Amino acid sequence: MAPTLPATILVLEENAAVEELIDQALRESGHRVLATTNALEALEVVRRIRIDVVVVGVLLGERGQTLVDELRSIQPGLRIVSISGSEDEFRGIDRSARLSSPLSLDDLREAAADGGEL
């Protein structure tokens, strides 16, 4: 895999232990990591700071699609990586940006490094 530029990554994860694991893995890969457990706070961060990738723990039903749509309305083209235990289909999240739970840190690093286009 070719070296990638560090990205600014926002992690939205309700489970503190999982968030810490994701944070550490991404920081060790050289990325700047911001984290929150709250969707409203995540939206506020995206309004204030240029984010390259959002890693979302679990997107649930209609609320998850609303979050994806709102994030993209603030920063069009924002790359969103979702971690889910199910095969939820959300518009705007490419299959390559969907990680299964339990999470593989190598898959997470790869998805975050892919950066660009979906």
C-alpha positions as CSV (number, residue, x, y, z in Angstrom):
1,M,0.0,0.0,0.0
2,A,1.3,3.4,-1.0
3,P,2.0,6.0,1.8
4,T,-0.9,8.3,2.4
5,L,-1.1,11.9,3.7
6,P,-2.3,12.3,7.2
7,A,-6.1,12.9,7.3
8,T,-8.3,14.7,9.8
9,I,-10.7,12.0,11.0
10,L,-13.8,12.4,13.2
11,V,-14.8,9.3,15.1
12,L,-18.4,9.1,16.2
13,E,-18.6,6.1,18.5
14,E,-20.8,5.6,21.6
15,N,-18.7,2.8,23.2
16,A,-15.7,4.5,24.9
17,A,-13.5,1.4,24.7
18,V,-14.1,1.0,21.0
19,E,-13.6,4.7,20.4
20,E,-10.3,4.5,22.2
21,L,-9.2,1.5,20.1
22,I,-10.1,3.3,16.9
23,D,-8.5,6.6,18.0
24,Q,-5.2,4.8,18.9
25,A,-5.1,2.8,15.6
26,L,-5.7,5.9,13.5
27,R,-3.2,8.1,15.4
28,E,-0.5,5.4,15.1
29,S,-1.1,5.6,11.3
30,G,-0.3,9.4,11.5
31,H,-3.8,10.8,11.3
32,R,-5.3,13.7,13.4
33,V,-8.2,12.2,15.3
34,L,-11.2,14.0,16.8
35,A,-13.8,12.0,18.7
36,T,-17.3,12.3,20.0
37,T,-20.1,10.1,21.3
38,N,-22.9,12.4,20.1
39,A,-24.3,12.9,16.6
40,L,-25.2,16.5,17.3
41,E,-21.7,17.3,18.4
42,A,-20.3,15.5,15.4
43,L,-22.4,17.8,13.1
44,E,-21.1,20.8,15.0
45,V,-17.5,19.7,14.6
46,V,-18.0,19.2,10.8
47,R,-19.5,22.7,10.6
48,R,-16.3,24.2,12.2
49,I,-13.4,22.0,11.0
50,R,-12.5,20.6,7.6
51,I,-12.8,16.8,8.1
52,D,-11.4,14.3,5.6
53,V,-13.1,11.1,6.9
54,V,-15.9,10.4,9.5
55,V,-15.8,7.0,11.1
56,V,-19.3,6.2,12.5
57,G,-19.7,3.4,14.9
58,V,-23.3,2.2,14.4
59,L,-25.8,3.9,12.1
60,L,-29.3,2.9,13.0
61,G,-32.3,2.9,10.7
62,E,-33.7,6.2,9.5
63,R,-31.6,8.2,12.0
64,G,-28.4,6.9,10.4
65,Q,-29.4,8.0,6.9
66,T,-30.4,11.4,8.3
67,L,-26.9,11.8,9.9
68,V,-25.2,10.8,6.6
69,D,-27.3,13.3,4.7
70,E,-26.7,16.1,7.2
71,L,-22.9,15.5,7.3
72,R,-22.8,15.6,3.5
73,S,-24.9,18.8,3.3
74,I,-22.3,20.5,5.5
75,Q,-19.2,19.1,3.7
76,P,-20.2,17.7,0.2
77,G,-18.2,14.7,-0.8
78,L,-17.2,13.9,2.8
79,R,-16.0,10.3,3.1
80,I,-17.9,8.4,5.6
81,V,-16.8,5.0,6.9
82,S,-19.4,3.0,8.8
83,I,-18.9,0.2,11.2
84,S,-21.9,-2.1,11.6
85,G,-22.9,-5.5,12.6
86,S,-25.5,-5.6,9.9
87,E,-25.9,-5.1,6.2
88,D,-27.6,-1.7,6.5
89,E,-27.9,0.1,3.1
90,F,-27.2,3.8,3.4
91,R,-27.2,6.1,0.4
92,G,-23.8,7.7,0.0
93,I,-21.7,5.0,1.7
94,D,-19.8,2.9,-0.7
95,R,-19.5,-0.8,0.1
96,S,-15.7,-0.3,0.5
97,A,-16.4,2.2,3.3
98,R,-18.5,-0.3,5.3
99,L,-16.6,-2.2,7.9
100,S,-18.1,-5.2,9.8
101,S,-18.3,-5.6,13.5
102,P,-16.2,-7.0,15.2
103,L,-13.8,-4.5,13.7
104,S,-10.5,-5.3,11.9
105,L,-8.1,-2.5,12.7
106,D,-6.2,-3.2,9.4
107,D,-9.5,-2.7,7.5
108,L,-10.1,0.5,9.4
109,R,-6.7,1.9,8.6
110,E,-7.1,1.0,5.0
111,A,-10.6,2.6,4.7
112,A,-9.3,5.8,6.4
113,A,-6.3,5.9,4.1
114,D,-8.4,5.5,1.0
115,G,-9.5,9.1,1.7
116,G,-10.8,10.5,-1.6
117,E,-13.7,9.4,-3.7
118,L,-16.4,6.9,-2.9
